[in-house]
């Protein structure tokens, strides 16, 4: 009987610990996502500028061929 009570208590404690770990992991994921946003914005800006330059190069090449 004592063993069953101990086992039940251990299971309950494990669940509590797992829930805390899950919450900590969720917070870490949120933090990492927030850190990632500025990097994505920078990359999008770079790609936008690259596309603009490629269009400009294409127009200039067209003019040179005429």
Buried (B, 14 or more C-beta within 10 A) or exposed (E): EEEEEEEEEEEEEEEEEEEEEEEEEEEEEEEEEEEEEEEEEEEEEEEEEEEEEEEEEEEEEEEEEE
